[in-house]
Amino acid sequence: MQEFIQHRGIAAPLLRPNIDTDAIIPSREMKLVSKKGLGEGLFASWRYTLPGGREPNDSFLLNQAAYQGCTILLAGSNFGCGSSREHAVWALAEYGIRAMIAPSYGSIFFNNCIANGLLPIVLPEETISAIAQWVEQDPQHNQINIKLSDNSLIWADQRLEFSLNSDARAMLLGGLDRIDITLTRTATIDQFENRDRTLRPWAYLAAQQQLITEKA
C-alpha cells in the first residue's frame, strides 16, 4: 500500500451531499476480476454521455481542462454512503485520487479508504465551501497541500489542522494494511503463544499431531 505523508495536488469540488458508492462506480462498471481498469468507471454515469459508453460529458467537472490531473476531491456530507463495495475506493485510487475532504463519510467507505492508502479528511462544510471557492478561481494554480505528518492542510496561505485516529494515521503514514500492522507485533504474538503453550499444552496436541502426520 502506498504511504501517505504529504501530498500537494489539484482539487475538484463535487459538493453535492450523499454521493453514494453507486455514483462513484456504477455496478455495471464492476466487471473486472482485478482492481486494474476500474478508474475508467469512476463517476461513469456523470463522466460519460451514455451508460456503458466512453464519450466524455463535457459538462462534468473532471472532464474539464481546469481539473485535469485532479488528485483531491472536495465533497459534500455523507460521501461514500450506500453499498459497501470496495470497488469505489479502488476506482478512486486508480484514477489518481489521494485524498478527499468532506464534512462526513459513509463509515464503511471511510475504513476502506484507510485500508487502501487514501486519506479521508473531515472538515466543516463552511470551510470546505470556502476552499472550493478559492480553488475554482484557478484550479491548476490554487492547489491544496496536505501534510499528514503534522495533520495540516494548507490553502491560500492558510493552515488548518484536521484530526484522524491514531491507528488510521499509523496505517497511512507507514503504508501498512491491517495484516502489515499485525506483523509489526510478531514478537508480542510469539511471546503470547509461547506462554500459552506452557499454560495450556493440551490445546496444542491436535496441531502437533497433525504436524507429525504431515511429516510422516
Secondary structure, DSSP 4 states (H G I P E B T S, - for coil): ----SEEEEEEEEE--S--BHHHHS-GGG---SSSTTGGGGTTHHHHBSSTT---B-TTSGGGSGGGTTEEEEEE-TTBTBSS--THHHHHHHHHT--EEEES-B-HHHHHHHHHTT-EEEE--HHHHHHHHHHHHH-TTTS-EEEETTTTEEEETTEEEE----HHHHHHHHHT--HHHHHHTTHHHHHHHHHHHHHH-GGGGHHHHHHHHHHH-
